[in-house]
């Protein structure tokens, strides 16, 4: 998994959701920038 937790601590649901939201936000931002540059 891309979520590596030191000392084998279990990941709480809230943290997993936050990381997932951050990942989706970055992906959407990159996609928007990519399509804007392609239109030009």
Secondary structure as GFF3:
##gff-version 3
##sequence-region A 1 40
A	DSSP	three_ten_helix	6	8	.	.	.	ID=ss1
A	DSSP	alpha_helix	13	39	.	.	.	ID=ss2
###
